[in-house]
Amino acid sequence: MRHGYAGRKLKRTASHKRALLANLATSLFEHKRLVTTVAKAKELRPFAEQLITRARNAHRSEKSGAITGVDVHNRRMVGRFIKNKGVLQELFDTIAPLVAERDGGYTRITKLGLRRGDAAATAMIELVDWSNPVDGRSSSTKRRAAAKTPAKPKPAAKPKPAPVAVAPAPVVVEDPVVEEAIVEETPVVEAPAAEAPAAEAPADTADAPAADAPAADAPAADAPAADAPAADAPAADGSSAE
């Protein structure tokens, strides 16, 4: 029978569970919010709030003057779990003064639904005084004052003038204008004709005989006649001049 088993083991040993909660608390104090499973968020909530309570008590003791200097004891007790010195200093110097007037309930758990992949129920745990880490601490005093302030009556709406009927303007149908395409004529540049020298063909010697060549049939002018006897030749039958 199951009796007296408080809390969740989270499928871990005692030392592993303690280390897990210490790491989750360190991330919560550093980033002011954390997204994890619902079971881990519920286990982290009392663990983190106990550490915040020790920091708040140390702040009250230092402020009232009950302790000279700083509360070393509470810092060492919280330092057993918060190993990061920067986060430890932020817890005692920044978070503790803001929750000095708050008696418990420093954190808030908001369920986010099932996680994709293993369908685990997820939740976001955050510090109440840091609803948005970008905008800083959200003050509830301003919200209460705004709620108590009565709302201003809205001014009466002025009646709108009746719309005036406007006669429709006559519709003028214009003939479509056909735009003639302007064709730009490119001037033709006449290139000067290159005068090639006429090639004089040589006369055909076969058809046209040369003018200076002597005729083949014509006898020479100076040649003596073949049939005419020579004038100075002596007669064959006659005697000598003596």
Residue pairs with C-beta under 8 A, 6 or more apart in sequence:
7 43
8 39
8 42
8 43
9 17
10 17
10 20
10 39
10 40
10 43
12 20
17 43
18 81
20 40
21 43
21 44
21 47
21 81
22 81
22 82
22 83
24 34
24 36
24 40
24 44
24 47
24 48
25 44
25 47
25 48
25 51
25 81
25 82
26 81
26 82
26 83
26 84
26 87
27 34
28 34
28 44
28 48
28 107
28 125
28 126
28 127
29 48
29 51
29 82
29 87
29 90
29 91
29 95
30 84
30 87
30 90
31 133
32 126
32 127
32 130
32 133
33 124
33 125
33 126
33 127
33 130
33 133
34 41
34 44
34 124
34 125
34 126
35 112
35 122
35 123
35 124
36 44
36 122
36 123
36 125
37 115
37 120
37 121
37 122
37 123
38 109
38 111
38 121
38 122
38 123
39 121
41 109
41 123
41 124
41 125
42 109
44 125
45 107
45 109
45 125
48 106
48 107
49 104
49 105
49 106
49 107
51 78
51 81
51 82
51 91
52 91
52 95
52 96
52 99
52 106
53 104
54 74
54 77
54 78
55 74
55 78
55 91
55 92
55 95
55 96
56 96
56 99
56 100
57 71
57 74
58 70
58 71
58 74
58 75
58 92
58 96
59 92
59 96
59 97
59 100
60 100
61 67
61 71
62 69
62 70
62 71
63 100
75 88
75 92
78 88
78 91
78 92
79 88
82 88
82 91
95 127
95 129
98 129
98 137
99 106
99 129
102 128
102 129
105 128
106 127
106 128
106 129
107 125
107 126
107 127
107 128
108 125
108 126
108 127
108 128
109 123
109 124
109 125
110 123
110 124
110 125
110 126
111 121
111 122
111 123
112 122
112 123
112 124
113 121
113 122
114 120
114 121
114 122
115 121
115 122
129 137
129 138
130 136
130 137
130 138
131 138
132 138
214 220
224 230
